[in-house]
Amino acid sequence: MAKTLLIVYHSMTDGTHQMVEAARAGASAEAGVGVRLLHASQAGPADVLTADAYIFATPENLAAMSGQLKHFFDRTYYAALDQIVGRPYAALICAGSDGNNAARQVERIATGWRLS
């Protein structure tokens, strides 16, 4: 049975979009992996619940994750809480500086969902 990787992203410039396209190409090359690439404004709770693993990608905006990605988490967090425990995730941060705070914000949400 194929596993589904959900990539949720926001990109105001092409930087984050290029990163997720590379991630999609790499994951799609693996046998048994289906990849869904969704803009943060399009992804919803059902997308999160039906995926087996996640990549969350965001530009660093004013030392934080983008508002669009934050809005995605706001819309999906409680609907997925306690239902996706232990699923793997990765974060991609397109940063002009160190990206640490944006990465920390995504990590805190993933910790709340108890992703691995």
Contact map, one row per residue, 1 for C-alpha under 8 A:
11100000000000000000000000000001000000000000000000000000000000000000000000000000000000000000000000000000000000000000
11110000000000000000000000000001110000000000000000000000000000000000000000000000000000000000000000000000000000000000
11111000000000000000000000000001110000000000000000110000000000000000000000000000000000000000000000000000000000000000
01111100000000000000000000000000111100000000000001111000000000000000000000000000000000000000000000000000000000000000
00111110000000000000000000100000111100000000000000111110000000000000000000000000000000000000000000000000000000000000
00011111000000000000000000000000001111000000001100111110000000000000000000000000000000000000000000000000000000000000
00001111100000000001000100000000001111000000000000000111100000000000000000000000000000000000000000000000000000000000
00000111110000000000000000000000000011110010000000000111100000000000100000000000000000000000000000000000000000000000
00000011111000011001000000000000000011110000000000000001110000000000100000000000000000000000000000000000000000000000
00000001111100011000000000000000000000110000000000000000111000000101100000000000000000000000000000000000000000000000
00000000111111111000000000000000000000000000000000000000011000000000000000000000000000000000000000000000000000000000
00000000011111010000000000000000000000000000000000000000001000000000000000000000000000000000000000000000000000000000
00000000001111111000000000000000000000000000000000000000000000000000000000000000000000000000000000000000000000000000
00000000001111111100000000000000000000000000000000000000000000000000000000000000000000000000000000000000000000000000
00000000001011111110000000000000000000000000000000000000001000000000000000000000000000000000010000000000000000000000
00000000111111111111000000000000000000000000000000000000111000000000000000000000000000000001110000000000000000000000
00000000111011111111100000000000000000000000000000000000000000000000000000000000000000000000000000000000000000000000
00000000000001111111110000000000000000000000000000000000000000000000000000000000000000000000000000000000000000000000
00000000000000111111111000000000000000000000000000000000000000000000000000000000000000000001010000000000000000000000
00000010100000011111111100000000000010000000000000000000100000000000000000000000000000000000000000000000000000000000
00000000000000001111111110000000000000000000000000000000000000000000000000000000000000000000000000000000000000000000
00000000000000000111111111000000000000000000000000000000000000000000000000000000000000000000000000000000000000000000
00000000000000000011111111100000000000000000000000000000000000000000000000000000000000000000000000000000000000000000
00000010000000000001111111110000001010000000000000000000000000000000000000000000000000000000000000000000000000000000
00000000000000000000111111111000000000000000000000000000000000000000000000000000000000000000000000000000000000000000
00000000000000000000011111111100000000000000000000000000000000000000000000000000000000000000000000000000000000000000
00001000000000000000001111111100111000000000000000000000000000000000000000000000000000000000000000000000000000000000
00000000000000000000000111111110111000000000000000000000000000000000000000000000000000000000000000000000000000000000
00000000000000000000000011111110000000000000000000000000000000000000000000000000000000000000000000000000000000000000
00000000000000000000000001111111100000000000000000000000000000000000000000000000000000000000000000000000000000000000
00000000000000000000000000011111100000000000000000000000000000000000000000000000000000000000000000000000000000000000
11100000000000000000000000000111110000000000000000000000000000000000000000000000000000000000000000000000000000000000
01111000000000000000000000110111111000000000000000000000000000000000000000000000000000000000000000000000000000000000
01111000000000000000000000110001111100000000000000000000000000000000000000000000000000000000000000000000000000000000
00011110000000000000000100110000111110000000000000000000000000000000000000000000000000000000000000000000000000000000
00011110000000000000000000000000011111000000000000000000000000000000000000000000000000000000000000000000000000000000
00000111100000000001000100000000001111100000000000000000000000000000000000000000000000000000000000000000000000000000
00000111100000000000000000000000000111111110000000000000000000000000000000000000000000000000000000000000000000000000
00000001110000000000000000000000000011111110000000000000000000000000000000000000000000000000000000000000000000000000
00000001110000000000000000000000000001111110000000000000000000000001101100000000000000000000000000000000000000000000
00000000000000000000000000000000000001111110000000000000000000000001101100000000000000000000000000000000000000000000
00000000000000000000000000000000000001111111000000000000000000000000000000000000000000000000000000000000000000000000
00000001000000000000000000000000000001111111101100000000000000000000000100000000000000000000000000000000000000000000
00000000000000000000000000000000000000000111111100000000000000000000000100110000000000000000000000000000000000000000
00000000000000000000000000000000000000000011111110000000000000000000000000111011000000000000000000000000000000000000
00000000000000000000000000000000000000000001111111000000000000000000000000000000000000000000000000000000000000000000
00000100000000000000000000000000000000000011111111100000000000000000000000000000000000000000000000000000000000000000
00000100000000000000000000000000000000000011111111100000000000000000000000010001000000000000000000000000000000000000
00000000000000000000000000000000000000000000111111100000000000000000000000000001001100000000000000000000000000000000
00010000000000000000000000000000000000000000011111110000000000000000000000000000000000000000000000000000000000000000
00111100000000000000000000000000000000000000001111111100000000000000000000000000000000000000000000000000000000000000
00111100000000000000000000000000000000000000000001111100000000000000000000000000000000110000000000000000000000000000
00011100000000000000000000000000000000000000000000111110000000000000000000000000000000111000000000000000000000000000
00001111000000000000000000000000000000000000000000111111000000000000000000000000000000111100000000000000000000000000
00001111000000000000000000000000000000000000000000001111100000000000000000000000000000001111000000000000000000000000
00000011100000000000000000000000000000000000000000000111110000000000000000000000000000001111000000000000010000000000
00000011110000010001000000000000000000000000000000000011111000000000100000000000000000000011110000000000000000000000
00000000111000010000000000000000000000000000000000000001111100001100100000000000000000000001110000000000000000000000
00000000011100110000000000000000000000000000000000000000111110001100000000000000000000000000111000000000000000000000
00000000000000000000000000000000000000000000000000000000011111111100000000000000000000000000111100100100000000000000
00000000000000000000000000000000000000000000000000000000001111111100000000000000000000000000000000000000000000000000
00000000000000000000000000000000000000000000000000000000000111110000000000000000000000000000000000000000000000000000
00000000000000000000000000000000000000000000000000000000000111111000000000000000000000000000000000111100000000000000
00000000000000000000000000000000000000000000000000000000000111111100000000000000000000000000000000101100100000000000
00000000000000000000000000000000000000000000000000000000011110111110110000000000000000000000000000001110110000000000
00000000010000000000000000000000000000000000000000000000011110011111110000000000000000000000000000000000000000000000
00000000000000000000000000000000000000000000000000000000000000001111111000000000000000000000000000000000000000000000
00000000010000000000000000000000000000011000000000000000000000000111111100000000000000000000000000000000000000000000
00000001110000000000000000000000000000011000000000000000110000001111111110000000000000000000000000000000000000000000
00000000000000000000000000000000000000000000000000000000000000001111111111000000000000000000000000000000000000000000
00000000000000000000000000000000000000011000000000000000000000000011111111100000000000000000000000000000000000000000
00000000000000000000000000000000000000011011000000000000000000000001111111110000000000000000000000000000000000000000
00000000000000000000000000000000000000000000000000000000000000000000111111111000000000000000000000000000000010000000
00000000000000000000000000000000000000000000000000000000000000000000011111111000000000000000000000000000000000000000
00000000000000000000000000000000000000000001100000000000000000000000001111111110000000000000000000000000000000000000
00000000000000000000000000000000000000000001100100000000000000000000000111111111000000000000000000000000000000000000
00000000000000000000000000000000000000000000100000000000000000000000000011111111100000000000000000000000000000001000
00000000000000000000000000000000000000000000000000000000000000000000000000111111100000000000000000000000000000000000
00000000000000000000000000000000000000000000100000000000000000000000000000111111100000000000000000000000000000000000
00000000000000000000000000000000000000000000100110000000000000000000000000011111111100000000000000000000000000001000
00000000000000000000000000000000000000000000000000000000000000000000000000001111111110000000000000000000000000011000
00000000000000000000000000000000000000000000000000000000000000000000000000000001111110000000000000000000000000001100
00000000000000000000000000000000000000000000000010000000000000000000000000000001111110000000000000000000000000000000
00000000000000000000000000000000000000000000000010000000000000000000000000000001111111100000000000000000000000001110
00000000000000000000000000000000000000000000000000000000000000000000000000000000111111100000000000000000000000001111
00000000000000000000000000000000000000000000000000000000000000000000000000000000000111110000000000000000000000000111
00000000000000000000000000000000000000000000000000011100000000000000000000000000000111111000000000000000000000000111
00000000000000000000000000000000000000000000000000011100000000000000000000000000000001111100000000000000000000000011
00000000000000000000000000000000000000000000000000001111000000000000000000000000000000111110000000000000000001000011
00000000000000000000000000000000000000000000000000000111000000000000000000000000000000011111000000000000000000000000
00000000000000000000000000000000000000000000000000000011100000000000000000000000000000001111100000000010011000000000
00000000000000010010000000000000000000000000000000000011110000000000000000000000000000000111110000000010000000000000
00000000000000010000000000000000000000000000000000000000111100000000000000000000000000000011111000100110000000000000
00000000000000110010000000000000000000000000000000000000111100000000000000000000000000000001111100100000000000000000
00000000000000000000000000000000000000000000000000000000001100000000000000000000000000000000111111100000000000000000
00000000000000000000000000000000000000000000000000000000000100000000000000000000000000000000011111100000000000000000
00000000000000000000000000000000000000000000000000000000000000000000000000000000000000000000001111100000000000000000
00000000000000000000000000000000000000000000000000000000000000000000000000000000000000000000001111110000000000000000
00000000000000000000000000000000000000000000000000000000000100110000000000000000000000000000111111111110000000000000
00000000000000000000000000000000000000000000000000000000000000100000000000000000000000000000000001111111000000000000
00000000000000000000000000000000000000000000000000000000000000111000000000000000000000000000000000111111100000000000
00000000000000000000000000000000000000000000000000000000000100111000000000000000000000000000100000111111110000000000
00000000000000000000000000000000000000000000000000000000000000001000000000000000000000000011100000111111111000000000
00000000000000000000000000000000000000000000000000000000000000000000000000000000000000000000000000011111111100000000
00000000000000000000000000000000000000000000000000000000000000011000000000000000000000000000000000001111111110000000
00000000000000000000000000000000000000000000000000000001000000001000000000000000000000000010000000000111111111000000
00000000000000000000000000000000000000000000000000000000000000000000000000000000000000000010000000000011111111100000
00000000000000000000000000000000000000000000000000000000000000000000000000000000000000000000000000000001111111110000
00000000000000000000000000000000000000000000000000000000000000000000000010000000000000000000000000000000111111111000
00000000000000000000000000000000000000000000000000000000000000000000000000000000000000001000000000000000011111111111
00000000000000000000000000000000000000000000000000000000000000000000000000000000000000000000000000000000001111111111
00000000000000000000000000000000000000000000000000000000000000000000000000000000100000000000000000000000000111111110
00000000000000000000000000000000000000000000000000000000000000000000000000001001110110000000000000000000000011111110
00000000000000000000000000000000000000000000000000000000000000000000000000000000010111100000000000000000000001111111
00000000000000000000000000000000000000000000000000000000000000000000000000000000000111111000000000000000000001111111
00000000000000000000000000000000000000000000000000000000000000000000000000000000000011111000000000000000000001100111
